[in-house]
Amino acid sequence: MAKLTFSLDDETVGTLRRTAARLRKPQSAVVREAIAHYAAREDMMSDEERERMLNVIDRMLKLPPSGPQKEAEREKREIRRSRRTGWRPGAR
């Protein structure tokens, strides 16, 4: 385990100490857990990213179909068949 030195403002130190005392955990454990929670949230899309992606999807849905109708019908038959039989590798 690495030892680190960094500075925190007085309010943050107070919050860390109170939280560690309330949870009956070492301050270092509270910091590790806080970083893990923060990192997990960072993997989620921000509101701006989500809005951008939804706009892209909206624009795509307004576009005319790009493939041949015959191919779309074949794909729909395959989907319906798999729903009736349940998905199993090699099942037909």
The 8 nearest C-alpha neighbors of each residue, nearest first, counted from 0:
[[1, 2, 3, 27, 31, 28, 4, 30],
 [2, 0, 3, 4, 27, 31, 5, 28],
 [3, 1, 0, 4, 5, 27, 31, 30],
 [4, 2, 1, 5, 0, 6, 27, 30],
 [3, 5, 2, 6, 7, 1, 27, 30],
 [4, 6, 3, 7, 2, 8, 12, 30],
 [5, 7, 8, 4, 12, 9, 11, 3],
 [8, 6, 11, 12, 9, 5, 10, 13],
 [7, 9, 11, 10, 12, 6, 13, 14],
 [10, 8, 12, 11, 13, 7, 14, 6],
 [11, 9, 13, 12, 8, 14, 7, 15],
 [12, 10, 14, 13, 8, 9, 15, 7],
 [13, 11, 15, 9, 14, 10, 16, 7],
 [14, 12, 10, 16, 11, 15, 17, 9],
 [13, 15, 11, 17, 12, 16, 18, 10],
 [16, 14, 12, 18, 13, 17, 19, 11],
 [15, 17, 13, 19, 18, 14, 20, 12],
 [18, 16, 20, 14, 19, 15, 21, 13],
 [17, 19, 21, 15, 20, 16, 14, 22],
 [18, 20, 24, 16, 22, 26, 17, 21],
 [21, 19, 23, 17, 18, 22, 16, 24],
 [20, 22, 18, 23, 19, 17, 24, 16],
 [21, 23, 19, 24, 20, 18, 29, 17],
 [24, 22, 20, 21, 19, 25, 18, 26],
 [23, 25, 19, 22, 28, 26, 20, 29],
 [24, 26, 28, 27, 19, 29, 23, 20],
 [25, 27, 29, 19, 28, 30, 24, 15],
 [26, 28, 30, 25, 29, 31, 24, 32],
 [29, 27, 31, 25, 26, 30, 32, 24],
 [28, 30, 26, 32, 27, 31, 33, 19],
 [29, 31, 33, 27, 28, 32, 34, 26],
 [32, 30, 28, 34, 33, 29, 27, 35],
 [33, 31, 35, 29, 34, 30, 28, 36],
 [34, 32, 30, 36, 35, 31, 29, 37],
 [33, 35, 37, 31, 32, 36, 38, 30],
 [34, 36, 32, 38, 33, 37, 39, 31],
 [37, 35, 33, 39, 34, 38, 32, 40],
 [36, 38, 34, 40, 35, 39, 33, 41],
 [37, 39, 41, 35, 40, 36, 34, 42],
 [40, 38, 36, 41, 37, 42, 35, 43],
 [41, 39, 37, 42, 43, 38, 36, 44],
 [40, 42, 38, 43, 39, 37, 44, 45],
 [43, 41, 40, 39, 44, 38, 45, 37],
 [44, 42, 41, 40, 45, 39, 38, 49],
 [45, 43, 48, 49, 46, 42, 41, 47],
 [44, 46, 48, 47, 49, 43, 41, 50],
 [45, 47, 49, 48, 50, 44, 51, 43],
 [46, 48, 50, 45, 49, 51, 44, 52],
 [49, 47, 51, 45, 50, 46, 44, 52],
 [48, 50, 46, 52, 51, 47, 44, 45],
 [51, 49, 47, 53, 48, 52, 46, 54],
 [50, 52, 48, 54, 49, 53, 47, 55],
 [53, 51, 55, 49, 54, 50, 48, 56],
 [52, 54, 56, 50, 55, 51, 57, 49],
 [53, 55, 57, 51, 52, 56, 50, 58],
 [56, 54, 52, 58, 53, 57, 59, 51],
 [57, 55, 59, 53, 58, 54, 60, 52],
 [56, 58, 54, 60, 55, 59, 53, 61],
 [57, 59, 55, 61, 56, 60, 54, 62],
 [60, 58, 56, 62, 61, 57, 55, 63],
 [61, 59, 57, 58, 62, 56, 63, 55],
 [60, 62, 58, 59, 57, 63, 56, 64],
 [63, 61, 59, 60, 64, 58, 65, 57],
 [62, 64, 65, 61, 60, 59, 66, 58],
 [65, 63, 66, 62, 67, 68, 60, 61],
 [64, 66, 63, 67, 62, 68, 71, 70],
 [67, 65, 64, 68, 70, 71, 69, 63],
 [66, 68, 69, 70, 71, 65, 64, 72],
 [69, 67, 71, 70, 72, 66, 64, 73],
 [70, 68, 72, 67, 71, 73, 66, 74],
 [69, 71, 73, 68, 72, 67, 74, 66],
 [72, 70, 68, 74, 73, 69, 75, 67],
 [71, 73, 75, 69, 74, 70, 68, 76],
 [74, 72, 70, 76, 71, 75, 69, 77],
 [73, 75, 77, 71, 72, 76, 70, 78],
 [74, 76, 78, 72, 77, 73, 79, 71],
 [77, 75, 79, 73, 74, 78, 80, 72],
 [76, 78, 80, 74, 75, 79, 81, 73],
 [79, 77, 75, 81, 80, 76, 82, 74],
 [80, 78, 82, 76, 81, 77, 75, 83],
 [81, 79, 77, 83, 82, 78, 76, 84],
 [80, 82, 78, 84, 85, 83, 79, 86],
 [81, 83, 79, 85, 80, 84, 78, 86],
 [84, 82, 80, 81, 85, 79, 86, 78],
 [85, 83, 81, 82, 80, 86, 91, 90],
 [86, 84, 82, 81, 83, 87, 80, 90],
 [85, 87, 81, 84, 88, 90, 82, 83],
 [86, 88, 90, 89, 85, 84, 81, 91],
 [87, 89, 90, 86, 91, 85, 81, 84],
 [88, 90, 87, 91, 86, 81, 85, 84],
 [91, 89, 87, 88, 86, 84, 81, 85],
 [90, 89, 81, 80, 84, 87, 88, 77]]
